[in-house]
Amino acid sequence: MKKTITALTIAVLLGGLGTVASAQTTTSTATSSASALLEQLKRQVESLQSQLQAAQATKQEIIGTLRLLRELREGMSGDDVRMLQQILATDPQIYPEGKITGYFGKLTAKAVKMFQKKAGISQVGRVGPQTLSKLNELLTEGAGNSGKVPPGLLIAPGIAKKLGYSPQPLPGQVLPPGILKKLGQGGATSTPTSTPDLIAPVISAVSATSTTSSSVTIVWTTDESATSKVWYATSSPVVATSTTASVSNSALVTNHSIMLSGLVNNTNYYYLVQSADAAMNTTTSAQSSFATLP
């Protein structure tokens, strides 16, 4: 009997020890998993902190050094778009609305085209490599180390000279000798000469109106008197060549209207508009489209 009790006692003790060992193993495993999770979270926090520091450094470079770092186009937003608008607004002729919103909308695109026109850059309405380089050059010249876009940046005499534009005479006219001297184009005895027009018209407000099953009227405006021409096709992209269908008018106007007739009903058409001023500086719009009625 005593042997039996002793055996049972030993069995109970061994079972208890086994339970303790199992509990210790479970605790050890949980501790290990928690440590691994904490280590993973630590790495994630470090990665996020690194990304935040990089973003802050980029923002500081944009604002602190007054440099635009990326190409900009309609639909984008950010501090660099806000800076672009601040620059454009320093010339009321370029950006008369002067809205500083940080969003690249149609007014900003129009102002960019005006800047590109004055700077002799292709008027595409977006900030590409050429426009970006020119804007940064003007910022460096006009702002220095101030960290701010100075009022009147684009109309400052030195900046205007860098942009390459100055008061222009009308076609066939000449600048007086005194004006030529002030512009550095000759002394008091210099013979005045005509300044050639090298700036193409700016096209805006392109749309298709009065659409029927076989005709449509294409309208647009230009900032100076120019000719009117529409290239159109049923396939995209439209290529302005001698074999592409087109309708034109040689009259020099600012409000343009071209009627396309003989179209196929219930069909999608793609088109470009083109205008040339008296000096034959030519601008072609981006492609647009319309659909004839059934």
Summary of the structure (lengths in Angstrom):
residues: 294
radius of gyration: 34.9
end to end distance: 107.9
largest distance: 139.2
contacts: 806
relative contact order: 0.08
helix: 40%
strand: 21%
